[in-house]
Amino acid sequence: MASVAPSIQMTEVTRAIRRTVLFSIVAALLSLVLFALLKLPIVGWGIVLGFAVAVFNLRLMDSKIAGANVGEAKTVRKGLILHSLGRLLIVTAVVIGSFFISKFLAVGALIGLVLFQIFLLLNMAKAALVQSAPTATNDLGGQL
């Protein structure tokens, strides 16, 4: 069965991930300032925690996928599933653990995780759209 999703080049994926991490850093710093002004700095630190956990999760996933051997598909699939469950356990433990410290910290961590996923989704969608967009050509057949 043919894939309906566009094939995205690895350079575009790398750029999208870098943009996501950069947006996350900027958003984390802005949230620290904003929530400090609102007299709720713990929420800002929670958002920073959420972004940090999300970036850590992304790096773990990236390293596992990069080390996968395509020739052993069944073994690789099982390893990726177990690795994904482990990453999910870590993220869940951080959020639940932060809830025991402060409800505001936990809410901030969840906001950071959600914002990171939104940034990642938007950047990957942009990468797919840029790659699938037709390129303009001049009269001689070359790209502009």
C-alpha positions as CSV (number, residue, x, y, z in Angstrom):
1,M,0.0,0.0,0.0
2,A,1.5,3.3,-1.0
3,S,1.9,6.0,1.6
4,V,-0.3,9.0,1.4
5,A,2.1,11.1,3.5
6,P,4.7,13.1,1.5
7,S,8.2,11.9,1.9
8,I,10.2,14.5,3.7
9,Q,14.0,14.7,3.2
10,M,16.1,14.3,6.3
11,T,17.5,17.8,5.9
12,E,14.0,19.3,6.2
13,V,13.3,17.1,9.2
14,T,16.5,18.3,10.9
15,R,15.6,21.9,10.2
16,A,12.1,21.4,11.6
17,I,13.5,19.9,14.8
18,R,16.0,22.7,15.2
19,R,13.3,25.3,14.7
20,T,11.1,23.5,17.2
21,V,13.9,23.5,19.9
22,L,14.6,27.1,19.2
23,F,11.0,28.1,19.5
24,S,10.8,26.1,22.7
25,I,13.7,28.0,24.2
26,V,12.2,31.3,23.3
27,A,8.8,30.3,24.6
28,A,10.3,29.0,27.8
29,L,12.1,32.3,28.4
30,L,9.0,34.3,27.6
31,S,6.9,32.2,30.0
32,L,9.4,32.7,32.8
33,V,9.1,36.5,32.4
34,L,5.4,36.5,31.8
35,F,4.5,34.3,34.8
36,A,7.0,36.1,37.0
37,L,5.1,39.3,36.2
38,L,1.9,37.6,37.0
39,K,3.4,36.6,40.4
40,L,3.3,32.8,39.5
41,P,6.9,32.0,38.7
42,I,6.4,28.4,39.6
43,V,4.2,28.0,36.5
44,G,6.9,29.5,34.3
45,W,9.4,27.0,35.8
46,G,6.9,24.3,35.1
47,I,6.7,25.3,31.5
48,V,10.5,25.3,31.3
49,L,10.4,21.8,32.8
50,G,7.9,20.6,30.3
51,F,10.0,21.9,27.4
52,A,13.1,20.3,28.8
53,V,11.4,16.9,29.2
54,A,10.0,17.2,25.7
55,V,13.4,18.0,24.2
56,F,15.0,15.2,26.2
57,N,12.3,12.8,24.9
58,L,12.9,13.9,21.4
59,R,16.7,13.4,21.7
60,L,16.2,9.9,23.2
61,M,13.9,9.0,20.3
62,D,16.3,10.4,17.8
63,S,19.2,8.5,19.1
64,K,17.3,5.2,19.2
65,I,16.0,5.6,15.6
66,A,19.5,6.6,14.4
67,G,20.9,3.4,15.9
68,A,18.3,1.1,14.5
69,N,19.4,-1.5,11.9
70,V,16.8,-1.7,9.2
71,G,17.8,-5.2,8.3
72,E,16.3,-6.7,11.5
73,A,12.9,-5.2,11.3
74,K,11.1,-7.3,13.9
75,T,13.8,-6.9,16.5
76,V,14.0,-3.2,15.8
77,R,10.3,-2.8,16.0
78,K,10.2,-4.5,19.4
79,G,13.1,-2.4,20.6
80,L,11.4,0.8,19.5
81,I,8.2,-0.1,21.2
82,L,9.9,-0.9,24.5
83,H,12.0,2.3,24.2
84,S,8.8,4.3,23.5
85,L,7.1,2.9,26.6
86,G,10.2,3.8,28.7
87,R,10.2,7.3,27.4
88,L,6.4,7.6,28.2
89,L,7.1,6.3,31.7
90,I,9.8,9.0,32.2
91,V,7.6,11.8,31.0
92,T,4.7,10.6,33.1
93,A,6.9,10.2,36.2
94,V,8.2,13.8,35.8
95,V,4.7,15.2,35.5
96,I,3.3,13.2,38.4
97,G,6.4,14.0,40.5
98,S,6.0,17.7,39.8
99,F,2.4,17.5,40.9
100,F,3.6,16.3,44.4
101,I,5.9,19.4,44.5
102,S,3.2,21.9,43.3
103,K,0.0,21.8,41.3
104,F,1.1,24.9,39.5
105,L,4.5,23.3,38.6
106,A,2.6,20.3,37.1
107,V,0.2,22.4,35.2
108,G,3.2,24.4,33.8
109,A,5.0,21.2,32.8
110,L,1.9,20.0,31.0
111,I,1.6,23.3,29.2
112,G,5.3,23.1,28.2
113,L,4.8,19.5,26.8
114,V,1.7,20.5,24.9
115,L,3.3,23.6,23.4
116,F,6.4,21.6,22.3
117,Q,4.2,19.1,20.5
118,I,2.3,22.0,18.8
119,F,5.6,23.6,17.7
120,L,6.8,20.3,16.4
121,L,3.6,19.6,14.5
122,L,3.6,23.0,12.9
123,N,7.3,22.8,11.9
124,M,6.9,19.3,10.4
125,A,3.8,20.5,8.5
126,K,5.8,23.4,7.2
127,A,8.6,21.1,6.1
128,A,6.1,18.9,4.3
129,L,4.4,21.8,2.6
130,V,7.7,23.4,1.5
131,Q,9.0,20.2,0.1
132,S,5.7,19.3,-1.7
133,A,5.3,22.9,-3.2
134,P,6.0,23.1,-6.9
135,T,9.1,25.1,-7.7
136,A,9.0,28.0,-10.1
137,T,11.0,27.6,-13.3
138,N,12.2,30.1,-15.9
139,D,11.7,29.8,-19.6
140,L,14.9,27.7,-20.0
141,G,13.7,25.0,-17.6
142,G,15.9,26.1,-14.7
143,Q,14.7,26.8,-11.2
144,L,14.3,30.4,-10.1
